[in-house]
Amino acid sequence: MQSKQLAANLLLFDAEVKKGVKQAELLARAKDLGFSMVEVRREYFQDITAEIPEVKAQATALDLKLFYSVPDELFVAGKVNPKLTGYFEEGQQLGIEKIKFNIGDFANYQGELQRDFAPFLNQGIEVNIENDQTQTSGTLTPILTFLKAAVAADVDIRYVYDLGNWPFVGEDFLAGAKALAVYTRYIHVKDVTEKEGQPFVQPLDEGHIDWRQALAVLPKDVPVALEYPTDNDALIKAGLQKLLAL
């Protein structure tokens, strides 16, 4: 990879989070493993009001760039999600560079994108949507429909390509990469295998996805995050080395 912008999505430390470890406590571990960027997850906060300043202070001390994963939608019942204002306030308090959502119910949206998103797009935070594991927000057609509309309206919302979510919606990861490369500003990598007939997220090279093939057609100058749960730092280091070797 030309950029070597490598991020740790804190899903990597899911086992620690389930034991009660706070996200602020995981930042030093990510730094020690070799990451310069960390994506914190909103659902991992135990007491968000208390923890946001802790995460910000720790990230500043460690010179880590922060991204913010919010498991909510831009559009709810055909309207802009009223919770967005609060999410962006959290982002400002964290000092994030990127924030990520899912699309949601854009199909029934009748508003003006430029007007409705103006309050959010002048805050110095890059805004992206991701393909998730739902038909509404994770399949190629609605993602392309929204992104084309955003470009047409001169609204600076683009895309996080999540490699491992395509099998969950029954679509081809490479077709998604080729169609969405032009919109992609951030990439999540993981592998996927089958477990009891269902997709199951795995570390790189432990599943059936040719992640190198996907990265070959995606932009080379955007951050790439490892995003899979593991309680093994050696697997994280191995994934990091595989990305560095590209």
Accessible surface in RSA format (square Angstrom, percent):
REM  Atomic radii and reference values for relative SASA: ProtOr
REM  Chains: A
REM  Algorithm: Lee & Richards
REM  Probe-radius: 1.40
REM  Slices: 20
REM RES _ NUM      All-atoms   Total-Side   Main-Chain    Non-polar    All polar
REM                ABS   REL    ABS   REL    ABS   REL    ABS   REL    ABS   REL
RES MET A   1    18.56   9.6   7.67   5.1  10.89  25.9  14.26  12.1   4.30   5.7
RES GLN A   2   153.77  86.0 120.46  88.0  33.32  79.3  50.72 108.0 103.05  78.2
RES SER A   3    31.20  26.4   2.98   4.0  28.21  65.0  13.63  29.0  17.57  24.6
RES LYS A   4    89.01  43.4  71.79  44.0  17.23  41.0  53.22  47.9  35.79  38.1
RES GLN A   5    50.49  28.2  48.91  35.7   1.58   3.8  17.80  37.9  32.70  24.8
RES LEU A   6     7.94   4.4   7.51   5.4   0.42   1.1   7.51   5.3   0.42   1.1
RES ALA A   7     0.23   0.2   0.00   0.0   0.23   0.5   0.00   0.0   0.23   0.6
RES ALA A   8     0.00   0.0   0.00   0.0   0.00   0.0   0.00   0.0   0.00   0.0
RES ASN A   9     0.02   0.0   0.02   0.0   0.00   0.0   0.00   0.0   0.02   0.0
RES LEU A  10     0.00   0.0   0.00   0.0   0.00   0.0   0.00   0.0   0.00   0.0
RES LEU A  11    30.37  16.9  30.37  21.7   0.00   0.0  30.37  21.3   0.00   0.0
RES LEU A  12     0.00   0.0   0.00   0.0   0.00   0.0   0.00   0.0   0.00   0.0
RES PHE A  13     0.73   0.4   0.06   0.0   0.68   1.8   0.73   0.4   0.00   0.0
RES ASP A  14    18.92  13.3  18.92  18.8   0.00   0.0   0.94   2.2  17.98  17.9
RES ALA A  15    31.17  28.7  24.26  37.4   6.91  15.7  28.74  40.5   2.43   6.4
RES GLU A  16    37.66  21.6  37.66  28.5   0.00   0.0   2.27   4.4  35.39  28.9
RES VAL A  17    20.52  13.5  13.52  12.2   7.00  16.9  13.52  11.8   7.00  19.0
RES LYS A  18   163.52  79.8 124.61  76.5  38.91  92.6  84.98  76.5  78.55  83.7
RES LYS A  19   155.23  75.7 115.49  70.9  39.73  94.6  83.23  74.9  72.00  76.7
RES GLY A  20    40.82  50.3   0.00   N/A  40.82  50.3  26.02  71.4  14.80  33.2
RES VAL A  21    37.21  24.5  33.64  30.5   3.57   8.6  36.72  31.9   0.49   1.3
RES LYS A  22    62.09  30.3  62.04  38.1   0.06   0.1  29.87  26.9  32.22  34.3
RES GLN A  23     0.31   0.2   0.25   0.2   0.06   0.1   0.25   0.5   0.06   0.0
RES ALA A  24    10.20   9.4   9.01  13.9   1.19   2.7   9.19  12.9   1.01   2.7
RES GLU A  25   101.40  58.2  77.82  58.9  23.58  56.2  40.62  78.6  60.78  49.6
RES LEU A  26     4.17   2.3   4.17   3.0   0.00   0.0   4.17   2.9   0.00   0.0
RES LEU A  27     0.00   0.0   0.00   0.0   0.00   0.0   0.00   0.0   0.00   0.0
RES ALA A  28    34.11  31.4  34.00  52.5   0.11   0.3  34.11  48.0   0.00   0.0
RES ARG A  29    61.48  25.8  56.09  28.6   5.39  12.8  36.08  49.3  25.40  15.4
RES ALA A  30     0.00   0.0   0.00   0.0   0.00   0.0   0.00   0.0   0.00   0.0
RES LYS A  31    76.53  37.3  67.52  41.4   9.01  21.5  45.11  40.6  31.42  33.5
RES ASP A  32   121.94  85.4  87.65  87.2  34.28  81.1  30.97  72.9  90.97  90.7
RES LEU A  33    15.73   8.8   6.63   4.7   9.10  22.9   7.47   5.2   8.26  22.2
RES GLY A  34    50.93  62.8   0.00   N/A  50.93  62.8  27.41  75.2  23.52  52.7
RES PHE A  35     3.75   1.9   0.49   0.3   3.26   8.5   1.36   0.8   2.40   6.9
RES SER A  36    53.46  45.2  51.48  68.7   1.99   4.6  40.94  87.2  12.53  17.5
RES MET A  37     8.95   4.6   8.95   5.9   0.00   0.0   8.95   7.6   0.00   0.0
RES VAL A  38     0.00   0.0   0.00   0.0   0.00   0.0   0.00   0.0   0.00   0.0
RES GLU A  39     0.72   0.4   0.72   0.5   0.00   0.0   0.00   0.0   0.72   0.6
RES VAL A  40     0.00   0.0   0.00   0.0   0.00   0.0   0.00   0.0   0.00   0.0
RES ARG A  41    36.14  15.2  36.14  18.4   0.00   0.0   0.00   0.0  36.14  21.9
RES ARG A  42    72.83  30.6  67.80  34.6   5.03  12.0   2.58   3.5  70.26  42.6
RES GLU A  43    84.92  48.8  49.58  37.5  35.34  84.1  52.18 100.9  32.74  26.7
RES TYR A  44    21.28   9.9  17.56  10.0   3.73   9.7  18.72  14.1   2.56   3.2
RES PHE A  45    22.38  11.2   1.78   1.1  20.61  53.6   1.78   1.1  20.61  59.0
RES GLN A  46   105.55  59.0  65.07  47.6  40.47  96.4  44.21  94.1  61.33  46.5
RES ASP A  47    79.06  55.4  73.73  73.4   5.33  12.6  29.72  69.9  49.34  49.2
RES ILE A  48    43.92  25.0  40.25  30.0   3.67   8.8  40.25  29.0   3.67  10.0
RES THR A  49   113.25  80.5 101.25 102.6  12.00  28.6  76.64 102.9  36.61  55.3
RES ALA A  50    49.85  45.8  35.66  55.0  14.19  32.3  45.29  63.8   4.56  12.1
RES GLU A  51     1.28   0.7   1.28   1.0   0.00   0.0   1.12   2.2   0.16   0.1
RES ILE A  52     5.59   3.2   5.59   4.2   0.00   0.0   5.59   4.0   0.00   0.0
RES PRO A  53    78.61  57.3  69.26  63.1   9.35  34.0  74.56  61.6   4.05  25.2
RES GLU A  54    66.74  38.3  58.31  44.1   8.43  20.1  36.66  70.9  30.08  24.6
RES VAL A  55     0.00   0.0   0.00   0.0   0.00   0.0   0.00   0.0   0.00   0.0
RES LYS A  56    83.96  41.0  83.96  51.5   0.00   0.0  40.82  36.7  43.14  46.0
RES ALA A  57    63.14  58.1  51.45  79.4  11.68  26.6  58.61  82.5   4.53  12.0
RES GLN A  58    56.96  31.8  55.57  40.6   1.39   3.3   7.40  15.8  49.55  37.6
RES ALA A  59     3.81   3.5   3.55   5.5   0.25   0.6   3.62   5.1   0.18   0.5
RES THR A  60    93.49  66.5  73.14  74.2  20.35  48.5  72.95  98.0  20.54  31.1
RES ALA A  61    82.66  76.0  41.09  63.4  41.58  94.6  52.76  74.3  29.91  79.2
RES LEU A  62    40.53  22.6  35.83  25.6   4.69  11.8  39.55  27.8   0.98   2.6
RES ASP A  63   118.15  82.8 106.00 105.5  12.15  28.7  29.00  68.2  89.15  88.9
RES LEU A  64    13.69   7.6   0.00   0.0  13.69  34.4   1.06   0.7  12.63  34.0
RES LYS A  65    96.69  47.2  91.81  56.3   4.88  11.6  52.87  47.6  43.82  46.7
RES LEU A  66     4.13   2.3   2.60   1.9   1.53   3.8   2.60   1.8   1.53   4.1
RES PHE A  67     2.63   1.3   2.63   1.6   0.00   0.0   2.63   1.6   0.00   0.0
RES TYR A  68     0.70   0.3   0.00   0.0   0.70   1.8   0.00   0.0   0.70   0.9
RES SER A  69     5.36   4.5   5.36   7.2   0.00   0.0   0.00   0.0   5.36   7.5
RES VAL A  70     0.73   0.5   0.34   0.3   0.39   1.0   0.34   0.3   0.39   1.1
RES PRO A  71    79.50  57.9  50.12  45.7  29.38 106.8  54.36  44.9  25.14 156.2
RES ASP A  72    28.57  20.0  25.84  25.7   2.74   6.5   8.62  20.3  19.96  19.9
RES GLU A  73    62.31  35.8  62.31  47.1   0.00   0.0  10.31  19.9  51.99  42.5
RES LEU A  74     0.68   0.4   0.68   0.5   0.00   0.0   0.68   0.5   0.00   0.0
RES PHE A  75     0.00   0.0   0.00   0.0   0.00   0.0   0.00   0.0   0.00   0.0
RES VAL A  76    63.82  42.0  59.10  53.5   4.72  11.4  60.30  52.4   3.52   9.5
RES ALA A  77    84.53  77.7  52.99  81.8  31.54  71.7  64.35  90.6  20.17  53.4
RES GLY A  78     7.55   9.3   0.00   N/A   7.55   9.3   2.00   5.5   5.56  12.4
RES LYS A  79   150.17  73.3 148.34  91.0   1.82   4.3  97.88  88.1  52.29  55.7
RES VAL A  80    31.80  20.9  19.77  17.9  12.03  29.0  19.77  17.2  12.03  32.6
RES ASN A  81     4.92   3.4   3.56   3.4   1.36   3.3   0.00   0.0   4.92   4.8
RES PRO A  82   115.56  84.2  87.55  79.8  28.01 101.8  99.47  82.1  16.09 100.0
RES LYS A  83   129.17  63.0 121.28  74.4   7.88  18.8  74.51  67.1  54.66  58.2
RES LEU A  84     0.25   0.1   0.25   0.2   0.00   0.0   0.25   0.2   0.00   0.0
RES THR A  85    74.97  53.3  73.78  74.8   1.19   2.8  52.41  70.4  22.56  34.1
RES GLY A  86    30.21  37.3   0.00   N/A  30.21  37.3  25.82  70.8   4.39   9.8
RES TYR A  87    15.74   7.4  15.74   9.0   0.00   0.0   5.50   4.1  10.24  12.6
RES PHE A  88     3.04   1.5   3.04   1.9   0.00   0.0   3.04   1.8   0.00   0.0
RES GLU A  89    97.72  56.1  94.13  71.2   3.59   8.6  34.26  66.3  63.46  51.8
RES GLU A  90    23.78  13.7  23.78  18.0   0.00   0.0  10.81  20.9  12.98  10.6
RES GLY A  91     0.07   0.1   0.00   N/A   0.07   0.1   0.00   0.0   0.07   0.2
RES GLN A  92    84.53  47.3  69.16  50.5  15.37  36.6  33.09  70.4  51.44  39.0
RES GLN A  93   105.04  58.7  88.91  65.0  16.13  38.4  40.81  86.9  64.24  48.7
RES LEU A  94     0.62   0.3   0.00   0.0   0.62   1.6   0.00   0.0   0.62   1.7
RES GLY A  95    39.17  48.3   0.00   N/A  39.17  48.3  18.48  50.7  20.69  46.3
RES ILE A  96    10.42   5.9   0.00   0.0  10.42  25.1   0.00   0.0  10.42  28.3
RES GLU A  97    76.01  43.6  70.10  53.0   5.91  14.1  28.74  55.6  47.27  38.6
RES LYS A  98    19.11   9.3  19.09  11.7   0.02   0.1  11.28  10.2   7.83   8.3
RES ILE A  99     0.57   0.3   0.00   0.0   0.57   1.4   0.41   0.3   0.16   0.4
RES LYS A 100    15.86   7.7  15.86   9.7   0.00   0.0   4.25   3.8  11.62  12.4
RES PHE A 101     0.19   0.1   0.00   0.0   0.19   0.5   0.19   0.1   0.00   0.0
RES ASN A 102    22.28  15.4  22.28  21.5   0.00   0.0   0.14   0.3  22.13  21.4
RES ILE A 103     1.65   0.9   1.65   1.2   0.00   0.0   1.65   1.2   0.00   0.0
RES GLY A 104     3.51   4.3   0.00   N/A   3.51   4.3   0.67   1.8   2.84   6.4
RES ASP A 105    35.39  24.8  33.50  33.3   1.89   4.5  18.79  44.2  16.60  16.6
RES PHE A 106    30.78  15.4  27.88  17.3   2.90   7.5  27.88  16.9   2.90   8.3
RES ALA A 107    94.87  87.2  56.62  87.4  38.25  87.0  66.81  94.1  28.06  74.3
RES ASN A 108    94.97  65.5  84.71  81.9  10.26  24.7  17.03  41.0  77.94  75.3
RES TYR A 109    24.95  11.7   9.28   5.3  15.67  40.8   9.28   7.0  15.67  19.3
RES GLN A 110   162.06  90.6 127.21  93.0  34.85  83.0  60.18 128.1 101.89  77.3
RES GLY A 111    33.89  41.8   0.00   N/A  33.89  41.8  13.48  37.0  20.41  45.7
RES GLU A 112   105.94  60.8 100.52  76.0   5.42  12.9  37.90  73.3  68.04  55.5
RES LEU A 113    13.97   7.8  10.24   7.3   3.73   9.4  10.24   7.2   3.73  10.0
RES GLN A 114    86.09  48.1  85.31  62.4   0.77   1.8  50.46 107.4  35.62  27.0
RES ARG A 115   139.13  58.4 124.69  63.6  14.44  34.4  73.07  99.9  66.06  40.0
RES ASP A 116    35.29  24.7  24.32  24.2  10.96  25.9  10.22  24.0  25.07  25.0
RES PHE A 117     1.94   1.0   1.94   1.2   0.00   0.0   1.94   1.2   0.00   0.0
RES ALA A 118    46.82  43.0  39.81  61.4   7.01  16.0  44.13  62.2   2.69   7.1
RES PRO A 119    77.68  56.6  63.01  57.4  14.66  53.3  72.05  59.5   5.62  35.0
RES PHE A 120    16.12   8.1  16.10  10.0   0.02   0.0  16.10   9.8   0.02   0.0
RES LEU A 121    49.45  27.5  19.32  13.8  30.13  75.7  20.66  14.5  28.78  77.5
RES ASN A 122   122.15  84.2  86.45  83.5  35.70  86.0  40.51  97.5  81.64  78.9
RES GLN A 123    55.95  31.3  35.09  25.6  20.86  49.7  21.94  46.7  34.01  25.8
RES GLY A 124    76.52  94.4   0.00   N/A  76.52  94.4  45.24 124.2  31.28  70.1
RES ILE A 125    13.30   7.6   3.21   2.4  10.09  24.3   4.23   3.0   9.07  24.6
RES GLU A 126    47.97  27.5  37.71  28.5  10.26  24.4  20.72  40.1  27.24  22.2
RES VAL A 127     2.18   1.4   1.55   1.4   0.64   1.5   1.55   1.3   0.64   1.7
RES ASN A 128     0.62   0.4   0.62   0.6   0.00   0.0   0.00   0.0   0.62   0.6
RES ILE A 129     0.00   0.0   0.00   0.0   0.00   0.0   0.00   0.0   0.00   0.0
RES GLU A 130    11.09   6.4  11.09   8.4   0.00   0.0   0.00   0.0  11.09   9.1
RES ASN A 131     0.04   0.0   0.04   0.0   0.00   0.0   0.00   0.0   0.04   0.0
RES ASP A 132    20.61  14.4  20.55  20.5   0.06   0.1  13.22  31.1   7.39   7.4
RES GLN A 133    85.85  48.0  65.99  48.2  19.86  47.3  20.18  42.9  65.68  49.8
RES THR A 134    65.44  46.5  60.22  61.1   5.22  12.4  64.02  86.0   1.42   2.2
RES GLN A 135   117.54  65.7 107.83  78.8   9.71  23.1  64.83 138.0  52.70  40.0
RES THR A 136    76.76  54.6  66.46  67.4  10.31  24.6  39.05  52.5  37.71  57.0
RES SER A 137     0.75   0.6   0.75   1.0   0.00   0.0   0.00   0.0   0.75   1.0
RES GLY A 138     0.07   0.1   0.00   N/A   0.07   0.1   0.00   0.0   0.07   0.1
RES THR A 139    10.72   7.6  10.72  10.9   0.00   0.0   5.89   7.9   4.83   7.3
RES LEU A 140    40.13  22.3  40.13  28.7   0.00   0.0  40.13  28.2   0.00   0.0
RES THR A 141   101.03  71.9  97.46  98.8   3.56   8.5  64.06  86.0  36.97  55.9
RES PRO A 142    40.04  29.2  34.09  31.1   5.95  21.6  38.95  32.2   1.09   6.8
RES ILE A 143     0.00   0.0   0.00   0.0   0.00   0.0   0.00   0.0   0.00   0.0
RES LEU A 144    34.54  19.2  34.54  24.7   0.00   0.0  34.54  24.3   0.00   0.0
RES THR A 145    72.71  51.7  64.74  65.6   7.97  19.0  52.85  71.0  19.86  30.0
RES PHE A 146     0.09   0.0   0.09   0.1   0.00   0.0   0.09   0.1   0.00   0.0
RES LEU A 147     0.00   0.0   0.00   0.0   0.00   0.0   0.00   0.0   0.00   0.0
RES LYS A 148   118.12  57.6 112.44  69.0   5.68  13.5  64.89  58.4  53.23  56.7
RES ALA A 149    29.68  27.3  20.24  31.2   9.44  21.5  27.52  38.8   2.17   5.7
RES ALA A 150     0.05   0.0   0.05   0.1   0.00   0.0   0.05   0.1   0.00   0.0
RES VAL A 151    70.99  46.7  59.68  54.0  11.30  27.2  59.98  52.1  11.01  29.9
RES ALA A 152    91.94  84.5  49.65  76.6  42.29  96.2  61.34  86.4  30.60  81.1
RES ALA A 153    32.69  30.1  17.02  26.3  15.66  35.6  28.60  40.3   4.09  10.8
RES ASP A 154   120.41  84.3 106.70 106.2  13.72  32.4  29.40  69.2  91.02  90.8
RES VAL A 155     0.63   0.4   0.14   0.1   0.49   1.2   0.47   0.4   0.16   0.4
RES ASP A 156    75.62  53.0  71.98  71.6   3.63   8.6  30.88  72.7  44.73  44.6
RES ILE A 157     0.01   0.0   0.01   0.0   0.01   0.0   0.01   0.0   0.01   0.0
RES ARG A 158    51.70  21.7  51.70  26.4   0.00   0.0   4.35   5.9  47.35  28.7
RES TYR A 159     0.00   0.0   0.00   0.0   0.00   0.0   0.00   0.0   0.00   0.0
RES VAL A 160     0.49   0.3   0.49   0.4   0.00   0.0   0.49   0.4   0.00   0.0
RES TYR A 161     0.49   0.2   0.49   0.3   0.00   0.0   0.49   0.4   0.00   0.0
RES ASP A 162     1.22   0.9   1.22   1.2   0.00   0.0   0.00   0.0   1.22   1.2
RES LEU A 163     0.66   0.4   0.66   0.5   0.00   0.0   0.66   0.5   0.00   0.0
RES GLY A 164     0.00   0.0   0.00   N/A   0.00   0.0   0.00   0.0   0.00   0.0
RES ASN A 165     8.04   5.5   7.99   7.7   0.05   0.1   0.04   0.1   8.00   7.7
RES TRP A 166     0.78   0.3   0.78   0.4   0.00   0.0   0.78   0.4   0.00   0.0
RES PRO A 167    32.34  23.6  14.44  13.2  17.90  65.1  20.76  17.1  11.58  72.0
RES PHE A 168    61.68  30.9  33.39  20.7  28.29  73.6  34.40  20.9  27.28  78.1
RES VAL A 169    11.52   7.6   0.42   0.4  11.11  26.8   2.82   2.4   8.70  23.6
RES GLY A 170    70.00  86.3   0.00   N/A  70.00  86.3  36.07  99.0  33.93  76.0
RES GLU A 171    63.44  36.4  48.72  36.9  14.72  35.1  26.87  52.0  36.56  29.9
RES ASP A 172    80.89  56.7  66.52  66.2  14.37  34.0  35.44  83.4  45.45  45.3
RES PHE A 173    31.72  15.9  30.77  19.1   0.95   2.5  30.77  18.7   0.95   2.7
RES LEU A 174    27.90  15.5  27.90  20.0   0.00   0.0  27.90  19.6   0.00   0.0
RES ALA A 175    46.81  43.0  39.64  61.2   7.16  16.3  44.47  62.6   2.33   6.2
RES GLY A 176     0.73   0.9   0.00   N/A   0.73   0.9   0.36   1.0   0.37   0.8
RES ALA A 177     0.00   0.0   0.00   0.0   0.00   0.0   0.00   0.0   0.00   0.0
RES LYS A 178   132.16  64.5 106.86  65.6  25.30  60.2  62.41  56.2  69.75  74.3
RES ALA A 179    36.66  33.7  15.79  24.4  20.87  47.5  27.84  39.2   8.81  23.3
RES LEU A 180     0.00   0.0   0.00   0.0   0.00   0.0   0.00   0.0   0.00   0.0
RES ALA A 181    19.79  18.2  17.99  27.8   1.80   4.1  18.21  25.6   1.58   4.2
RES VAL A 182   126.09  83.0  90.22  81.7  35.87  86.4 100.21  87.1  25.88  70.2
RES TYR A 183    27.46  12.8  25.83  14.7   1.63   4.2  10.49   7.9  16.97  20.9
RES THR A 184     7.50   5.3   0.00   0.0   7.50  17.9   0.00   0.0   7.50  11.3
RES ARG A 185    47.95  20.1  47.06  24.0   0.90   2.1  30.86  42.2  17.09  10.4
RES TYR A 186     2.16   1.0   2.16   1.2   0.00   0.0   2.16   1.6   0.00   0.0
RES ILE A 187     0.98   0.6   0.98   0.7   0.00   0.0   0.98   0.7   0.00   0.0
RES HIS A 188     0.00   0.0   0.00   0.0   0.00   0.0   0.00   0.0   0.00   0.0
RES VAL A 189     0.36   0.2   0.36   0.3   0.00   0.0   0.36   0.3   0.00   0.0
RES LYS A 190     8.36   4.1   8.36   5.1   0.00   0.0   0.00   0.0   8.36   8.9
RES ASP A 191     0.74   0.5   0.74   0.7   0.00   0.0   0.00   0.0   0.74   0.7
RES VAL A 192     0.00   0.0   0.00   0.0   0.00   0.0   0.00   0.0   0.00   0.0
RES THR A 193    36.13  25.7  36.13  36.6   0.00   0.0   8.64  11.6  27.49  41.6
RES GLU A 194    97.71  56.1  76.35  57.8  21.36  50.9  50.44  97.6  47.27  38.6
RES LYS A 195   111.69  54.5 103.79  63.7   7.90  18.8  66.04  59.4  45.65  48.6
RES GLU A 196   168.48  96.7 123.91  93.7  44.57 106.1  58.49 113.1 109.98  89.8
RES GLY A 197    62.24  76.8   0.00   N/A  62.24  76.8  33.81  92.8  28.43  63.7
RES GLN A 198   117.15  65.5 117.15  85.6   0.00   0.0  42.35  90.1  74.81  56.7
RES PRO A 199    28.63  20.9  18.94  17.3   9.69  35.2  18.94  15.6   9.69  60.2
RES PHE A 200    82.87  41.5  81.66  50.6   1.22   3.2  82.87  50.2   0.00   0.0
RES VAL A 201    27.72  18.2  19.76  17.9   7.96  19.2  19.76  17.2   7.96  21.6
RES GLN A 202    41.75  23.3  41.39  30.2   0.36   0.9   0.36   0.8  41.39  31.4
RES PRO A 203    11.52   8.4  11.52  10.5   0.00   0.0  11.52   9.5   0.00   0.0
RES LEU A 204     3.76   2.1   0.61   0.4   3.15   7.9   0.61   0.4   3.15   8.5
RES ASP A 205    67.47  47.3  36.37  36.2  31.11  73.6  25.39  59.7  42.08  42.0
RES GLU A 206    82.99  47.6  61.18  46.3  21.81  51.9  32.45  62.8  50.53  41.3
RES GLY A 207    29.35  36.2   0.00   N/A  29.35  36.2   5.22  14.3  24.13  54.0
RES HIS A 208   110.52  60.4  77.95  54.2  32.57  83.3  75.42  77.7  35.11  40.9
RES ILE A 209     9.94   5.7   2.14   1.6   7.80  18.8   3.04   2.2   6.90  18.7
RES ASP A 210    71.69  50.2  63.81  63.5   7.89  18.6  27.10  63.8  44.59  44.5
RES TRP A 211     1.42   0.6   1.39   0.7   0.03   0.1   1.39   0.7   0.03   0.0
RES ARG A 212   101.56  42.6  96.08  49.0   5.48  13.1  43.23  59.1  58.33  35.3
RES GLN A 213    79.84  44.6  72.98  53.3   6.86  16.3  24.55  52.3  55.28  41.9
RES ALA A 214     0.16   0.2   0.16   0.3   0.00   0.0   0.16   0.2   0.00   0.0
RES LEU A 215    11.04   6.1   9.75   7.0   1.29   3.2   9.94   7.0   1.09   2.9
RES ALA A 216    65.24  60.0  43.66  67.4  21.57  49.1  48.34  68.1  16.90  44.8
RES VAL A 217    56.02  36.9  34.95  31.6  21.08  50.8  41.98  36.5  14.04  38.1
RES LEU A 218     2.68   1.5   0.10   0.1   2.59   6.5   0.48   0.3   2.20   5.9
RES PRO A 219    34.19  24.9  19.93  18.2  14.26  51.8  31.39  25.9   2.80  17.4
RES LYS A 220    76.54  37.3  72.23  44.3   4.31  10.3  57.59  51.8  18.95  20.2
RES ASP A 221   104.80  73.4  91.26  90.8  13.54  32.0  36.31  85.5  68.48  68.3
RES VAL A 222    14.80   9.7  14.41  13.0   0.39   0.9  14.78  12.8   0.02   0.1
RES PRO A 223     9.12   6.6   9.12   8.3   0.00   0.0   9.12   7.5   0.00   0.0
RES VAL A 224     0.18   0.1   0.00   0.0   0.18   0.4   0.00   0.0   0.18   0.5
RES ALA A 225     0.00   0.0   0.00   0.0   0.00   0.0   0.00   0.0   0.00   0.0
RES LEU A 226     0.04   0.0   0.00   0.0   0.04   0.1   0.00   0.0   0.04   0.1
RES GLU A 227     9.95   5.7   9.95   7.5   0.00   0.0   0.15   0.3   9.81   8.0
RES TYR A 228     0.58   0.3   0.58   0.3   0.00   0.0   0.20   0.1   0.38   0.5
RES PRO A 229    59.38  43.3  45.14  41.1  14.25  51.8  45.38  37.5  14.00  87.0
RES THR A 230    15.63  11.1   3.55   3.6  12.08  28.8  11.92  16.0   3.71   5.6
RES ASP A 231   111.78  78.3  84.32  83.9  27.46  64.9  16.41  38.6  95.37  95.1
RES ASN A 232    63.81  44.0  59.34  57.3   4.47  10.8  13.23  31.8  50.58  48.9
RES ASP A 233    48.49  34.0  44.24  44.0   4.25  10.0  20.05  47.2  28.44  28.4
RES ALA A 234    65.57  60.3  54.74  84.5  10.83  24.6  58.27  82.1   7.30  19.3
RES LEU A 235    53.08  29.6  51.37  36.8   1.71   4.3  51.54  36.2   1.54   4.2
RES ILE A 236     0.11   0.1   0.11   0.1   0.00   0.0   0.11   0.1   0.00   0.0
RES LYS A 237   108.65  53.0 108.37  66.5   0.28   0.7  51.63  46.5  57.02  60.7
RES ALA A 238    39.53  36.4  31.39  48.4   8.15  18.5  38.72  54.5   0.81   2.1
RES GLY A 239     2.05   2.5   0.00   N/A   2.05   2.5   1.43   3.9   0.62   1.4
RES LEU A 240     7.16   4.0   7.16   5.1   0.00   0.0   7.16   5.0   0.00   0.0
RES GLN A 241   107.10  59.9 104.13  76.1   2.96   7.1  42.77  91.0  64.33  48.8
RES LYS A 242    60.81  29.7  56.36  34.6   4.45  10.6  38.93  35.0  21.88  23.3
RES LEU A 243     0.30   0.2   0.30   0.2   0.00   0.0   0.30   0.2   0.00   0.0
RES LEU A 244    64.98  36.2  53.69  38.4  11.28  28.4  53.80  37.8  11.18  30.1
RES ALA A 245    87.56  80.5  46.87  72.3  40.69  92.6  58.41  82.3  29.15  77.2
RES LEU A 246    72.30  40.3  33.07  23.7  39.23  98.6  60.79  42.7  11.51  31.0
END  Absolute sums over single chains surface
CHAIN  1 A    10508.8       8247.1       2261.6       5737.2       4771.6
END  Absolute sums over all chains
TOTAL         10508.8       8247.1       2261.6       5737.2       4771.6
